[in-house]
Amino acid sequence: MNPIPVLFCLLMFIAGRSGLAALPEAPERPTLTRAALADFMPEPAPIDLRGAHARAELFIPIAAGLQPQRLTLYLAATNSVALQPWRSVLRVLLDENLVAQIPLDPKLPRIEATIELPAGRLRPGYHRLVFDAAQHYTEDCEEPAAPELWTQIDTRRSWLALEAVRRETPLNLSELDHLFDLRLWGPRHLTIAHVGAATPELIRLGGLAAQIAALRYRYHPLRVTQRSLPPAPGALAALMETAESGPVLLLATPTQARTLLGGDAGLAGGNGLALHRWPTRPDRPLLVVQGDNLAGMEKALEALLLQQSPLSNRPQYTLRSVQQADLPAPMPAGRPVSLRELGWRDDWSVVGRHGSRSIEFELPADFYTPRADVLVLRLNLAHGAGLRTDSALNVFVNGAFAQAVALVDAHGARHDDYAVHIPVELLRPGPNRIELRARLVPAVTGHCLEQAIDQMQLAVRADSSLTLPEFAHVAAVPDLRLLGRSAYPYAEDERLGLWLGEADDATVGAAWTLLGRLAQAHRRLLPEVVVGVGKSPPAGRQDLILVGEPRRYPAERLRAAPISADGRILFAGDDRFAAAPPWWRRWFDWLALGQPPAKAAPPVAEIVTGGDVLGRQAALMQWLDDAGRLHTWLAAEQGEILLERVGQLIEPALWGRLEGDIMVWRDTQTAYTQRVGNTALRGAAPWAMRLGFLFSQRPVYWLTSGVVALLLAWTTWRLLLRFRQRRHGAVAEE
């Protein structure tokens, strides 16, 4: 046997494992064909495979319009140096089909592997990519949970490369989910086009289209751009053949549609929808929303979101009536709500050592209840026999540990209405998650003793329930955190005011992108939008959202803003304690504003600039005017910067960091938040609950109340003493 090929393969294996043949660089941001494993995770983090047998899985989406030709996994990982190489192995599976085995060698702990996944098995939908590790450190009996049994997968350096061709399938309105496909990799982008100038009514209609598209994409950020077209036959062709990606939504009348599409390509007339595949850009579908007027276009748009039954299996559809779908109701208070009502379709069972399942529900942004109240989780559960006394079902609320349910009966047990009391302070406005994590430990353990893993069972029934205490609707504004979590207070208003600095493509696109992200935070359409452009604000007394450059707004309207149009930044009025020692300022902020000393804002300063206020940065800020209206301003010095920065803002890395009343950022890595101004209470609540909320926000009121109570007690004592001396001075005390 010739040893040269064997030696060559061995050297190639060592080179691959030692990093001499480095993996291709992972993409910094996902694209349509390249994405890091972290981009498929709800909370990006390394994958830790711990214990004698560990398993982790990811769901890889494949879009409906793609036919995969090749899918390559570039895997970067590190294993423990205490493993036995002849017994430890990492398996990679796709939909439970084995595609690769990688030995875990302690002498070569760095893993860099290129794995070809079987593209022929990939169909539109979600596919399970599984990492299954068997890890051992001895031939003798070992502890399955020993700390040296681990392998870590670097989800930032590990990535997938997809090669695919487009499927030639009919484009029908019944498959609108393929137009707004959740399974596409990379950023989502939508172009909204119309004929002529962007009037306030047309901007309002485009904002509705942006919200509907964003809701169809659910939680995926959607970037929206505006394009104003001349009424010429070649205008639409020029737009469709640009380098931009994503579908195009055209708002047009029947006459405009015939002019842009040519001939009889549009609908015959009336309000309707039409789908087109552009010959030179089959990857960029065109959706025509047609109406005799703006009201007709709005009716056609509503069908994209509210239609309860599927649209017709045709590329065109003329609307006569729209049957509205039922919107999800918020979680009610004061009565038990079963887990089945909250999304559990069946009971939850755990067999083995570990298991977890989540309960998800949503609370209003202005949710408030006294801190003494509790959320009651009543579990109907049963566990198997032979468990050790430290076996438990741990309850976590929004990532924080709340309580443990001890599984201590060695003979097994069943519990109905087992009450778990969760402090309301662990809840937060918007989405909430209660996670049940089971850890089952066998009672019989020891050197070379059989462990009855199959008997380690836990079952939680879907008829278990949650009971939310009665609560009030009251909140403190301004607060960017509430805006990011549930679009408060704009989602609760009857109308929303949108004030643009100008109606150019970049500013309007930034406003539509922001409206779409707020609709996703609210999980439904925002209230009716009233639009103003330039020096004319929207009519009415509603709260306002401003989008535009500082110089486009009247300086007097932005006088109370943290960043004003005249160049003053981080300015919130006169600082009465400018000369006070820093320690006094910190304690005053804690007493008056409810901020702890470590988080108290620095002294308020007025800085006047000679040039641009923001430079290449953008700012999102909130403030209250003299009439109590809330203003939220998305500001940048140029429209192109504004459009680029709002695309960064809607990404989870920045959107999840909103807090205070101002955030300034230049990229997703560099962002600063601060609270500059004071807050005011909004909402309706019983006086006792409102007073409790006020006291929780302003600790100085507790101090004042205590001083007043002592003063009243002292005054009462003095008056009683004077009364006694005047009326009963001659009476002797016993």
C-alpha positions in Angstrom: 0.0 0.0 0.0 1.3 3.4 -1.0 1.6 5.5 2.2 1.8 8.8 0.4 -2.0 9.3 -0.1 -2.6 8.3 3.5 0.0 10.8 4.8 -1.4 13.5 2.5 -4.9 13.0 3.9 -3.5 13.0 7.5 -1.7 16.3 6.8 -4.7 17.9 5.3 -6.8 16.8 8.3 -4.2 18.3 10.7 -4.0 21.5 8.7 -7.8 21.9 8.8 -8.0 21.2 12.5 -5.1 23.5 13.4 -6.3 26.5 11.5 -3.6 26.5 8.8 -6.3 26.3 6.1 -8.5 29.1 7.6 -12.2 29.3 7.0 -13.6 31.9 4.7 -14.5 35.1 6.5 -18.0 35.1 7.9 -20.3 38.0 6.7 -20.7 40.9 9.1 -24.3 41.3 8.0 -26.6 38.7 6.5 -27.3 38.8 2.8 -29.7 36.8 0.6 -27.1 34.0 0.3 -24.7 34.4 3.2 -25.5 34.5 6.9 -23.8 33.6 10.2 -25.4 31.1 12.5 -26.0 33.8 15.0 -28.3 35.5 12.5 -30.7 32.5 12.8 -30.9 32.8 16.6 -33.4 34.9 18.6 -30.6 35.9 21.0 -27.2 35.6 19.3 -24.7 33.7 21.5 -22.2 30.9 21.3 -23.6 27.4 21.4 -22.3 25.5 24.4 -22.6 21.7 24.3 -22.1 20.5 27.8 -22.2 17.0 29.4 -21.8 13.5 28.1 -24.6 14.0 25.6 -25.5 17.5 24.4 -27.7 18.7 21.6 -28.5 22.0 20.1 -30.6 22.9 17.0 -31.2 25.9 14.7 -33.9 26.4 12.2 -32.6 27.4 8.8 -35.2 29.1 6.5 -35.5 28.5 2.8 -37.6 31.0 0.8 -40.4 29.9 -1.4 -39.0 31.5 -4.5 -35.6 29.7 -4.3 -34.4 26.3 -5.5 -31.2 25.6 -3.5 -28.3 24.1 -5.6 -25.7 24.1 -2.9 -25.6 24.8 0.9 -22.3 24.9 2.6 -21.7 25.1 6.4 -18.4 26.7 7.5 -18.1 25.5 11.1 -15.8 27.1 13.7 -15.7 25.5 17.2 -13.5 24.6 20.1 -13.6 21.5 22.3 -12.2 20.6 25.7 -8.7 19.3 26.0 -9.8 16.7 28.6 -11.9 14.6 26.1 -11.1 11.1 25.0 -10.6 11.4 21.2 -11.7 7.8 20.4 -15.1 8.2 22.1 -15.9 11.9 21.7 -17.5 13.0 18.4 -19.6 15.9 17.1 -22.4 14.9 14.7 -24.0 17.4 12.3 -27.6 16.6 11.2 -30.0 18.2 8.8 -33.6 17.3 9.5 -32.3 14.3 11.5 -30.2 13.0 8.6 -26.6 12.7 9.4 -24.3 14.8 7.2 -21.0 14.9 9.0 -19.0 13.5 12.0 -16.2 15.4 13.5 -13.9 13.8 16.1 -13.3 15.9 19.2 -9.5 15.6 19.7 -7.9 17.2 22.8 -4.6 17.6 21.0 -6.4 19.6 18.2 -9.1 21.4 20.1 -9.7 24.0 17.4 -12.3 22.9 14.8 -12.6 24.5 11.4 -14.6 22.4 9.0 -16.3 22.9 5.7 -19.5 20.7 5.4 -21.6 20.3 2.3 -25.3 20.0 3.3 -27.6 18.0 1.0 -29.3 20.7 -1.1 -31.6 18.2 -2.8 -33.5 17.7 0.5 -34.2 21.4 0.9 -37.7 22.5 0.3 -39.3 25.9 1.1 -39.8 26.2 4.8 -37.7 25.7 7.9 -35.1 23.0 8.3 -33.5 21.8 11.5 -29.7 22.0 11.7 -28.7 19.9 14.7 -25.4 19.7 16.5 -25.2 16.5 18.6 -22.1 15.9 20.8 -21.0 12.7 22.6 -18.3 13.7 25.0 -16.4 11.4 27.4 -13.2 11.8 29.5 -12.7 8.2 30.8 -13.3 4.5 29.9 -14.4 3.9 33.4 -17.7 5.2 34.9 -17.9 8.9 34.6 -20.0 11.8 35.8 -22.3 12.8 32.9 -22.3 16.4 34.0 -18.6 16.8 34.6 -17.4 20.4 33.9 -14.7 19.3 31.5 -17.2 17.8 29.1 -17.9 20.7 26.7 -17.7 22.0 23.1 -18.4 25.5 22.1 -19.5 26.6 18.6 -18.7 30.1 17.6 -21.9 31.3 15.9 -20.3 34.5 14.6 -17.5 32.7 12.8 -19.7 29.8 11.7 -21.8 30.6 8.7 -23.9 29.3 5.8 -23.4 29.9 2.1 -26.3 29.3 -0.2 -26.3 28.9 -4.0 -29.8 28.8 -5.5 -31.7 29.6 -8.6 -35.1 31.2 -8.7 -38.2 28.9 -9.0 -40.4 29.6 -12.0 -43.7 29.4 -10.2 -46.9 31.4 -10.9 -47.2 34.6 -9.0 -50.7 34.7 -7.5 -52.4 36.8 -4.9 -53.2 33.7 -2.9 -49.5 33.4 -2.2 -48.8 36.9 -0.9 -46.8 35.3 1.9 -44.2 34.5 -0.8 -44.1 38.2 -1.8 -43.4 39.2 1.9 -41.4 36.1 2.6 -40.3 35.6 6.2 -37.8 33.0 5.2 -35.6 35.2 3.1 -32.0 35.8 4.5 -30.6 39.2 4.8 -32.4 42.6 5.3 -36.0 43.1 4.2 -36.5 46.0 1.8 -39.7 47.5 0.2 -39.9 50.3 -2.4 -43.2 52.2 -2.4 -43.7 54.1 -5.7 -46.3 56.6 -6.8 -46.9 59.1 -9.6 -46.3 62.8 -9.0 -45.3 64.7 -5.9 -45.7 63.3 -2.4 -48.7 65.1 -0.9 -49.6 64.7 2.8 -52.5 62.4 1.9 -50.2 60.2 -0.3 -47.6 60.1 2.5 -50.3 59.0 4.9 -51.3 56.2 2.4 -47.7 55.1 2.0 -47.3 55.0 5.8 -50.3 52.6 5.9 -48.6 50.4 3.2 -45.4 50.4 5.1 -47.1 49.3 8.3 -49.0 46.5 6.5 -45.8 45.2 4.9 -43.9 45.4 8.2 -46.7 43.5 10.0 -46.5 40.8 7.3 -42.8 40.5 8.1 -43.7 40.2 11.8 -40.5 40.9 13.8 -38.0 41.2 10.9 -36.9 44.9 10.4 -38.2 46.4 7.1 -36.5 49.2 5.3 -38.8 51.3 3.2 -37.9 53.8 0.4 -40.0 56.1 -1.6 -39.8 56.7 -5.3 -41.8 59.5 -7.1 -42.4 58.6 -10.7 -43.3 60.8 -13.7 -46.3 59.7 -15.7 -44.2 58.3 -18.5 -44.1 54.7 -19.9 -40.4 54.2 -19.2 -40.4 55.5 -15.6 -41.5 52.2 -14.0 -39.0 50.2 -16.1 -36.1 52.4 -14.9 -37.1 51.9 -11.3 -37.5 48.1 -11.6 -34.1 47.7 -13.2 -32.1 49.5 -10.5 -29.8 47.6 -8.2 -32.2 47.8 -5.3 -33.7 44.6 -3.9 -37.1 43.6 -2.5 -40.6 43.9 -3.9 -42.1 47.2 -5.3 -45.5 48.4 -4.3 -47.0 50.9 -6.8 -49.9 53.2 -5.7 -51.7 54.2 -8.8 -55.1 55.1 -10.4 -56.3 53.0 -13.4 -55.0 55.6 -15.8 -51.6 55.8 -14.2 -51.3 52.0 -14.1 -52.0 51.7 -17.8 -49.5 54.4 -18.6 -46.7 52.9 -16.5 -47.4 49.2 -17.4 -48.4 49.8 -20.9 -51.5 48.4 -22.7 -54.0 46.4 -20.8 -51.5 45.2 -18.1 -53.4 46.9 -15.3 -56.9 46.2 -13.9 -59.8 47.2 -16.0 -60.9 49.7 -13.3 -62.0 50.1 -9.7 -60.2 49.2 -6.6 -58.0 46.1 -6.7 -54.6 44.4 -6.6 -52.4 43.1 -9.4 -49.1 41.1 -9.2 -46.5 41.3 -12.0 -43.2 39.6 -12.6 -40.8 42.0 -14.3 -39.1 40.2 -17.3 -35.6 41.5 -16.6 -35.9 41.3 -12.8 -37.8 38.1 -11.8 -36.4 38.5 -8.3 -38.2 41.7 -7.8 -42.1 41.3 -7.9 -44.3 44.3 -8.5 -47.6 44.7 -6.6 -50.0 47.3 -8.0 -52.4 48.8 -5.5 -55.0 50.4 -7.7 -57.9 52.7 -6.8 -60.0 55.3 -8.5 -58.9 57.7 -5.7 -56.8 57.6 -2.5 -59.8 56.2 -0.6 -60.0 53.3 -3.1 -56.3 52.6 -2.8 -56.6 52.6 1.0 -59.4 50.0 0.8 -57.2 47.8 -1.5 -54.3 48.1 1.0 -56.5 47.0 3.9 -57.2 43.7 2.1 -53.5 42.8 2.4 -53.8 42.8 6.2 -57.4 42.3 7.2 -58.6 39.8 4.6 -59.9 36.8 6.6 -60.2 34.4 3.7 -57.4 33.9 1.1 -57.4 36.1 -2.0 -58.1 34.5 -5.3 -55.6 32.2 -7.1 -55.1 34.8 -9.8 -52.6 37.6 -10.5 -55.4 40.2 -10.3 -58.3 40.8 -8.0 -61.0 43.4 -7.9 -62.2 44.2 -4.5 -65.9 44.5 -3.6 -65.8 44.0 0.1 -63.2 43.2 2.8 -64.0 40.8 5.6 -61.9 41.9 8.5 -59.9 39.3 10.5 -60.1 39.1 14.2 -57.2 40.9 16.0 -55.6 39.2 19.0 -57.0 40.4 22.3 -54.7 41.5 25.1 -54.4 39.3 28.1 -57.4 39.9 30.4 -56.9 40.7 34.1 -58.8 39.3 37.2 -59.6 35.9 35.8 -57.6 32.7 35.1 -56.3 32.4 31.5 -55.3 28.8 30.4 -52.0 28.2 28.8 -54.0 26.8 25.8 -55.4 30.3 25.3 -51.8 31.6 25.4 -50.6 29.4 22.6 -50.0 25.9 24.1 -51.6 23.4 21.7 -50.7 20.4 23.9 -49.3 19.3 27.2 -45.6 19.6 27.8 -43.6 16.5 28.7 -40.0 16.1 29.7 -38.2 12.7 29.6 -34.6 12.8 30.8 -32.6 15.3 32.7 -33.5 18.7 31.1 -36.3 20.4 29.3 -37.8 23.9 28.9 -40.9 25.6 27.5 -42.1 29.1 27.4 -45.3 31.0 28.1 -45.6 34.2 26.2 -48.1 37.0 26.6 -48.3 40.8 26.1 -49.1 43.6 28.6 -50.0 47.2 27.7 -47.3 49.8 27.7 -49.0 51.7 30.5 -49.4 48.6 32.7 -49.1 49.5 36.4 -50.1 47.7 39.6 -48.7 48.0 43.1 -45.5 46.2 43.8 -47.2 44.0 46.4 -49.4 42.4 43.7 -48.4 39.1 42.1 -49.1 37.2 38.9 -50.3 33.8 39.9 -49.3 30.8 37.7 -51.3 27.7 38.6 -49.7 24.6 37.3 -51.3 21.2 36.8 -48.3 18.9 36.8 -47.1 15.4 37.5 -43.7 13.9 37.9 -42.2 10.4 37.9 -40.8 8.3 40.7 -37.1 7.9 41.6 -36.2 11.6 41.5 -33.6 13.0 43.9 -34.8 15.8 46.3 -32.9 18.5 44.4 -34.9 17.9 41.2 -36.9 21.1 40.4 -39.0 22.9 37.9 -37.5 26.4 37.8 -39.6 29.4 36.8 -37.9 32.3 35.0 -39.7 35.6 34.1 -38.1 37.7 31.3 -34.7 36.0 32.1 -34.9 36.5 35.9 -35.4 33.7 38.3 -38.8 33.9 40.0 -39.4 30.6 41.9 -38.7 26.9 42.0 -41.2 24.0 42.2 -39.6 21.3 44.2 -40.1 17.7 42.9 -39.4 15.9 46.2 -41.7 12.9 46.3 -39.6 9.8 45.6 -42.8 7.8 44.7 -43.9 10.4 42.1 -46.7 12.9 42.6 -49.4 14.8 40.9 -50.3 18.4 41.7 -53.4 20.4 40.6 -53.5 24.2 40.9 -49.9 24.4 42.3 -49.7 28.1 42.8 -46.5 30.0 41.8 -46.6 33.6 42.8 -44.6 35.9 40.5 -43.8 39.5 41.6 -45.2 42.0 39.2 -42.0 43.9 39.3 -40.5 41.2 37.0 -43.1 42.0 34.3 -42.6 44.7 31.8 -44.6 46.6 29.2 -45.1 44.8 25.9 -44.0 41.2 25.3 -43.3 39.0 28.4 -42.0 35.5 28.6 -42.3 33.0 31.5 -39.9 30.1 30.9 -40.3 26.7 32.7 -37.0 24.9 33.0 -37.0 21.3 34.3 -33.9 19.7 35.9 -34.5 16.1 36.9 -31.8 14.2 38.9 -32.1 10.4 39.5 -32.2 9.3 43.1 -29.8 6.4 42.4 -26.3 7.6 41.4 -22.9 6.4 42.0 -20.0 4.5 40.6 -21.2 2.2 37.8 -24.8 2.2 39.0 -27.5 2.1 36.4 -29.6 5.3 36.2 -33.2 4.8 35.1 -33.4 7.8 32.8 -36.8 6.7 31.3 -38.4 7.1 34.7 -37.3 10.7 35.0 -40.5 12.3 33.7 -42.4 15.6 34.1 -45.7 16.6 32.5 -47.3 20.1 32.7 -50.9 20.2 31.3 -52.1 22.9 28.9 -55.1 23.6 31.2 -52.7 25.3 33.7 -53.5 29.0 34.0 -52.2 32.5 34.6 -54.1 35.1 36.6 -53.1 38.7 36.1 -54.1 41.1 38.9 -56.2 44.1 38.2 -54.1 46.9 36.9 -54.2 50.6 36.0 -53.3 52.3 32.8 -50.7 54.9 33.8 -47.2 55.6 32.7 -44.5 58.3 32.8 -43.5 60.1 29.6 -41.2 60.8 27.8 -39.7 57.3 27.8 -38.1 55.9 24.7 -38.1 52.5 26.3 -41.9 52.4 26.2 -41.9 53.7 22.6 -39.6 50.8 21.5 -41.5 48.1 23.3 -45.1 49.0 22.3 -45.1 52.3 20.5 -46.5 54.1 23.6 -48.3 56.5 23.7 -49.0 56.8 19.9 -50.6 53.3 19.8 -53.2 54.4 22.4 -54.0 57.8 20.8 -57.0 58.4 18.6 -54.8 60.0 16.0 -51.1 60.3 15.4 -49.4 63.4 14.0 -46.5 63.0 11.6 -44.6 66.1 10.8 -41.9 65.9 8.1 -39.2 68.5 7.6 -39.7 68.1 3.8 -41.3 65.6 1.4 -38.1 64.4 -0.4 -37.6 60.7 -1.0 -35.1 60.1 1.8 -37.2 61.9 4.5 -40.4 60.2 3.5 -38.7 56.8 3.3 -37.2 57.3 6.8 -40.7 58.2 8.2 -42.3 55.1 6.6 -39.5 52.9 8.0 -40.1 54.3 11.5 -43.9 53.8 11.2 -43.4 50.2 10.1 -41.2 49.5 13.1 -43.6 51.1 15.5 -46.4 49.0 14.0 -44.3 45.8 14.6 -43.8 46.9 18.2 -47.5 47.4 18.6 -48.3 44.2 16.6 -51.1 45.9 14.8 -51.8 49.1 12.8 -51.2 52.4 14.4 -54.1 54.9 14.7 -55.0 57.2 11.9 -52.0 59.3 10.8 -52.3 63.1 10.2 -49.4 64.5 8.1 -47.8 67.9 8.0 -44.9 68.9 5.8 -42.4 71.8 6.2 -43.3 74.8 8.3 -46.9 73.6 8.7 -47.4 71.0 11.5 -50.3 68.6 11.4 -53.7 70.0 12.4 -55.0 69.0 15.8 -53.8 68.6 19.3 -52.5 65.0 19.1 -49.0 63.8 20.0 -46.4 64.3 17.2 -43.7 62.3 15.5 -41.2 64.5 13.7 -38.8 63.2 11.0 -36.4 65.5 9.3 -33.4 67.9 9.5 -33.2 70.4 12.3 -33.1 73.5 10.0 -36.5 72.5 8.4 -38.5 73.2 11.6 -39.4 76.6 13.2 -37.0 77.1 16.1 -39.8 78.2 18.5 -41.6 74.8 18.1 -38.4 73.0 19.2 -37.5 75.2 22.1 -38.0 72.4 24.7 -36.3 69.7 22.6 -33.0 68.2 23.9 -31.5 69.2 20.6 -32.9 72.4 19.1 -32.9 73.7 15.6 -30.8 76.7 16.5 -27.8 74.5 17.5 -28.3 74.1 21.2 -27.8 70.5 22.3 -28.5 68.7 25.5 -30.4 71.7 26.8 -33.4 71.3 29.1 -33.8 74.7 30.8 -32.1 76.5 33.6 -30.1 74.4 36.0 -30.9 75.7 39.5 -28.3 73.5 41.1 -25.4 74.2 38.8 -23.2 75.4 41.7 -24.2 72.5 44.0 -21.7 69.7 44.8 -22.0 66.6 42.7 -23.1 64.5 45.6 -26.0 66.8 46.3 -27.1 66.7 42.7 -27.1 62.9 42.7 -29.2 62.6 45.8 -31.5 65.3 44.6 -32.1 63.5 41.3 -32.8 60.3 43.2 -35.4 62.1 45.5 -37.0 64.2 42.8 -36.8 62.1 39.7 -36.7 58.5 41.1 -33.2 57.9 39.6 -30.8 55.9 41.7 -27.5 57.8 42.6 -25.5 55.6 40.2 -27.7 56.4 37.2 -28.3 60.1 37.9 -27.8 62.3 34.8 -24.8 64.7 34.8 -25.4 68.4 35.2 -27.5 69.8 32.4 -25.4 71.9 30.0 -26.1 74.2 27.1 -23.7 73.8 24.2 -23.9 76.0 21.1 -22.4 74.8 17.9 -21.2 76.8 15.0 -21.9 74.3 12.3 -24.0 71.2 11.9 -25.5 70.0 15.2 -25.3 66.2 14.6 -22.7 65.8 11.9 -22.8 62.2 10.7 -24.9 61.1 13.6 -28.6 60.8 14.1 -30.8 61.4 17.2 -34.1 60.1 18.5 -35.5 62.2 21.3 -38.7 63.0 23.1 -40.1 65.9 25.1 -43.3 67.5 26.2 -44.4 70.9 25.1 -46.3 73.4 27.2 -49.7 71.9 26.2 -48.5 68.4 27.4 -48.2 66.9 23.9 -45.4 64.4 23.5 -43.0 65.0 20.6 -40.7 62.3 19.2 -38.1 63.6 16.8 -35.9 61.5 14.5 -33.3 64.0 13.4 -30.2 64.0 11.1 -28.4 66.8 9.2 -29.1 65.3 5.7 -31.8 63.1 4.2 -29.4 60.4 3.1 -27.9 60.2 6.6 -31.4 60.1 8.0 -32.4 57.2 5.8 -29.2 55.3 6.6 -29.4 55.8 10.3 -33.1 54.8 10.6 -32.1 51.5 8.9 -29.7 51.0 11.8 -32.2 52.1 14.4 -34.8 49.5 13.5 -32.3 46.6 14.0 -32.6 44.8 17.4 -29.1 45.8 18.4 -30.2 49.5 18.6 -34.0 49.3 19.0 -33.5 47.2 22.1 -31.3 49.8 23.7 -33.9 52.6 23.7 -34.3 54.4 27.0 -34.4 57.8 28.6 -35.5 60.7 26.4 -32.6 60.9 23.9 -30.5 58.5 22.0 -27.6 59.6 19.6 -25.9 57.0 17.4 -23.6 56.7 14.4 -23.7 53.0 13.9 -25.1 49.9 15.7 -22.0 49.7 17.9 -21.8 53.4 18.9 -25.0 54.7 20.7 -25.5 56.9 23.7 -28.7 57.3 25.7 -29.6 59.8 28.4 -32.4 61.4 30.3 -32.3 65.2 30.2 -35.8 66.4 30.9 -38.5 65.6 33.5 -41.5 63.2 33.1 -45.2 63.6 33.5 -47.9 61.0 34.2 -50.4 59.9 31.7 -53.3 57.5 31.9 -56.4 56.8 34.0 -56.5 54.9 37.3 -58.2 55.0 40.7 -56.8 57.7 42.8 -55.1 55.3 45.3 -53.3 53.4 42.5 -52.4 56.6 40.7 -51.0 58.0 44.0 -49.0 54.9 44.5 -47.5 55.1 41.0 -46.7 58.8 41.6 -45.0 58.0 44.8 -43.0 55.2 43.2 -41.8 57.6 40.5 -41.0 60.5 42.9 -39.4 59.3 46.2 -39.3 62.9 47.4 -43.1 62.6 47.9 -42.5 59.9 50.5 -40.2 62.2 52.4 -42.6 65.1 52.1 -45.5 63.0 53.3 -43.5 61.8 56.3 -42.5 65.4 57.2 -46.2 66.6 56.8 -47.4 63.6 58.9 -44.9 64.5 61.7 -45.8 68.1 61.5 -49.6 67.3 61.8 -48.9 65.0 64.7 -46.8 67.6 66.5 -49.5 70.3 65.8 -52.3 68.1 67.1 -50.3 67.3 70.2 -49.6 71.0 70.9 -53.3 71.9 70.3 -54.5 69.1 72.7 -52.0 70.2 75.3 -53.1 73.9 75.0 -56.8 72.8 75.2 -56.1 70.8 78.4 -54.3 73.7 80.0 -57.1 76.1 79.2 -60.1 73.9 80.1 -58.7 71.4 82.6 -55.7 73.2 84.1 -56.8 72.6 87.7 -57.3 68.8 87.3 -54.5 66.8 88.7 -53.2 63.7 86.9 -53.1 60.4 88.7 
